[in-house]
Amino acid sequence: MKDMDNLPGFRNEPYTDFPVPANRQAMEQALRQVHAQFGREYQLRIGSEWIATGDRLESLNPSNSREVVGVHHKATADLARRAIDCAHAYFPTWSRMPAAERVRLLLDAARILRRRKMEFDAWLVYEAGKSWVEAEADVSEAVDFCEYYAREMLRLAGPQEVVQLAGEEDEMVYIPLGVGVVIPPWNFPLAILVGMTVASLVTGNTVVLKPSSETPTIAAKFAEVLLEAGFPEQSFTLLTGSGSAVGDVLVQHPKTRFISFTGSRDVGLRINELAARPQPGQLWIKRVIAEMGGKDAIVVDADSDLDKAVEGVAVSAFGYQGQKCSACSRAIVDVKVYRPFLEKLAARVKSIRVGPVDDPDNYMGPVISAAARKTILEYIETGKQEGRVIAGGEAPQGDGYFITPTVIADVDSKARVFQEEIFGPVLAVTQAHDFDHALQLANDSQYGLTGAVYTNNPEHLQKAKEQFHVGNLYFNRKCTGAMVGAHPFGGFNMSGTDSKAGGPDYLLLFLQAKSIARKVS
Ligand code: NAP
């Protein structure tokens, strides 16, 4: 790994500044170029074989559902089995490739992603309904995952410190696991997909990647990047198709060694349960890395800067239409500042512009699908019974899946809108008698992903540090926007297995340690 000695330390990818006219023009051009590719057909791929099953999967532009972004082919159960068999056959070759070689390929993938950054931004705008700024953050995070895990792999491939017994040479090495099934969600259709896929590959595992059915074109574009970087065709398969149709086959296959999943609680729990049952011919206990839902709270203390708290809650709740696992969906406000907080929040939220996201002046775009819009609107109806709507609550007519940012105040902490993940632009607000009560309400959840506290009281900060039970805790800032390297990401309780993506523990989940002792005297 000598030639890697000059690799500079990890730094987060800087964001493009869109108000700069040249950047704005470049993004407008990327949008035009991507729009010109709408409706193209993409085949799925197993090893070197490109396959058109004829069972079509069309992804739509959620800002204008009459537009088909990409046409894909759905895998069958048979193809899912073949994909695992192909990955299993190539594992001995790929796992023995020197780690430095795999790292070099990954750094190349990062370079290609960086070069195609605005193109990817544009795909995220059109297929996932992300605003320019949100798309840019997603693509930058994808670059960060590649750069960060490349460096982490070099660290883990190097000598590991163990005690040396007298008369022995003692060592410990990390080796890959086997075939990994990677199942990402649509809401970070590039960053999360990239993070889970490259973590699996750089550690020496072969991969069957089953992207979300909402965002298959972004997955197909990233597969192009991996191939261009030089990842062998057999090292990963892109298996588009319905999770409910092929998910069980992939998870239960006896040659599947691990499953890396990010998505909803119910699907994650099902995968965990199925994976735990050994199948005939299976030689191992399958490992499941499952990052799941959230019902994230921001606590606003009596002694806090109210304007900053209002801003933090608004951007955490309504950035990307509230469709982040880290989104604030519960605000818990000390009774002493509850009324002024609500007034300021309602005014702030009513100023949010909603509309198609190819227009950068729209802060909020559409939700991902017609089905998501229906579910969210049903929750808003429930919220009208459980509290008082002080902003939003409407679904503008048209071809986009738009919902206005909605705030439901005076909600009881046992209400459904306070307990269940809605995954849309809906915020429930409740009041607490004091700070202890606020923490108690914040922890009254099956989830434990992110949380934030706004306070100027150092004792309250200390108390929150000890008692607020979430994987990612923030003070006097929003509860979204985790940065690779700085904020390793993953949640407690039903939010998942706390895998801490983008942190120093992450790659260990894709490896197993082998201890070797040699008698020398
Ligand atoms: P989802 O419905 O659970 O789907 C996630 C993935 O699982 C998709 O690729 C889906 O494929 C697949 N899938 C569906 N049924 C399956 C089955 N029976 N077996 C195997 N795979 C199956 O979640 P989503 O709507 O895409 O994403 C939103 C959820 O993800 C929210 O709950 C959010 O909180 C969570 N999330 C968590 C994190 C985190 O880090 N904790 C990050 C982002 C998102 P199809 O699309 O084909 O159905």
Residues whose N, C-alpha, C, O or C-beta is under 5 A from the ligand:
A	BS01	NAP	I183 P184 P185 W186 K210 P211 S212 S213 E214 G241 S242 G243 S244 G247 D248 T262 G263 S264 R265 V267 E291 M292 G293 G294 C325 S495
